Amino acid sequence: MEDKEKMSMSEAGKLGAEVANKIIADRIAEAKEEFLGILEKSAGMVATACRKANISRPTYYRWRDEDKEFAERCDDIKEIQKDGAEALILKKMKDGDTSMLIFYAKTQMKDRGYVERRELVGRDGQDLIKHEQVDLTKLTPEQREALLAIGTDILNRKDE
């Protein structure tokens, strides 16, 4: 064999590693596809799908973190399940199920006052007030005393 036709051991090793990596990547892609089918049949329940696909939950979450397309497809399956659940809620409401009507009003009609408690949040769910850390060492003795009095008052009210 001529020198040009000979492959060095390191070149052969690199080629072998590339082939092995390709085989592993193909197997993982197949496992992901199988998992997505099982997830759909499992109504979007991750634990159930992992058990049926014989993969661990950490593997599922690693795949989600590393593969944006896989994560999007998982999210789509969950959205389809939510749509199905919502359709059942709407059907029960049309059938006159009062509890479903109340549930729907409390979860979907908050803007119309159908809430059990008022949620005070800023724009896009942000906090109304920015929380800042206070350096207590910079407070005056009068400010520390006032803060201590407020805390004591709050604690005393809890005991009542």
N, C-alpha and C positions, 0 to 999 in steps of 0.2 A: 504494500500500500504506500502510495506517495505521501510525503509529509503534509501536503495540502489537504489530503483526504482524512488525515488522522485528527481526532478530536482529543483535546487535552482532558485530563481527568477533571479539572475544575470546570471546563466548559460542559462536560457531560453531567457533572453534578448540578450545575446551574439549570441545565435543560431538564434534568430529572425533577428538580425542585419546582420548576415552573409547571411541569405536567402534573405533579402531585397537588400543587396549589389550585390548578384549574379543576382537577377532579373534586377536591374538597369544596370549592366554590359552587360547582354544579350540584353537589349533593345537598349543600345548605340551601341553594335556591329551590331544589325539589322539596326539601323539608318545609320550607316557608310556604310554598304553594299548597302542600298537603295540609299544613296547619290552617291556612286561610279557609280552606274548604270545611275543615272541622269546626273552626270558629263560627262560621256561618250556620252550620247545622246545630251548633251548641247555643244558639240565640245570643251570640256575643259574649258568653260567659268564659272569661279567660282561664280560670282554674280548671273548668271542665274540659275546655279545648286542649290545654296543656297536658292534662292527664290522658286524654284519648290519643293525643299525638305523641305521647311518651317523651315530652320535653319538660324541662323545669321552667318554673315561672321566671327565674333570673335569665334564662336563655331567651325567653319571649321578650323580656324588657330590654335585653341587650340588642336583640334584633331590631326592636323599635328604635332604640337610640342610634344604632349604626346605619339603618336603612330607612330613609325618609319615605320612599315609595311603599315599603311594607307597612310603615306606621300609618300612612294615609289610607291604605286599603283596609287595615284593621279598624280605623276610625269610621270608614264608610260602612262597614258591616255593623258597627254599633249604632250608627245613625239610622240605618234601615230598621234595626230592632226597635229603636225609639219611635220611629214613624209608625211601626206596627202597634206598639203599645198605645200611642196617641190615638190611632184609629179606633182601638177598642174602647178607650175612654170616651171618645166622641159618640160611638155607637151606644154605649151604656147611658150616656146623657140623653140621647134621642129616645131611648127606651124608657126614660123617666126615672133613672136611678139617681135619687136625691144626693146620696153620698158622693157620687162621681161629679155631680154638678157643683157641690160645695168644694170638693177637691180641686176641680178645674178653676173655679173662681179664685180660690186662695193662691193657686200657683201661677195662673196666667192672667189674672185681672187685678193685680196689685195696684196698677196705676189708676184703677177706678175705686179704690178704697176697700177692696175685699182682702183684708189682711187681719191677722190676729194681733200683730204687733207692728209698730211703725219702725221701719229701717231708715236710719239717718246715715246717709253716705254722700260723698261728694260725687263729682262728675265721673262717670265710668266706674263706679264702685270704689273709688279712692276714699281715703280717710278725709273727714271734714277738716281736721286739724292735724298739721304735721307734728309728729311726735319727735321731740328733741331730747337728748340727754342733758340733764342739768348737772353742772359740776357743783356739788353741795359745798365744796370747800370755798367757793366764791360767794356764798350767801353771807349776809350780815347776821349777827346774832339775833336781831329782831326777825329777820326772814326765816331763820331756822326755827325759832320759837313759834312763829305763825304756822309753818308747815307741820310742826309736831302737833300743834293744837288741832289742825284740820284732820290729820291722821287719827288722832285720839278720838275725835268726835265721830268719825266714820266707823271706827271699831266699836265704839259704844252704841251706835245705832244698830249694828248687826246683832248685838246681844239682846235687843228689845224684842 
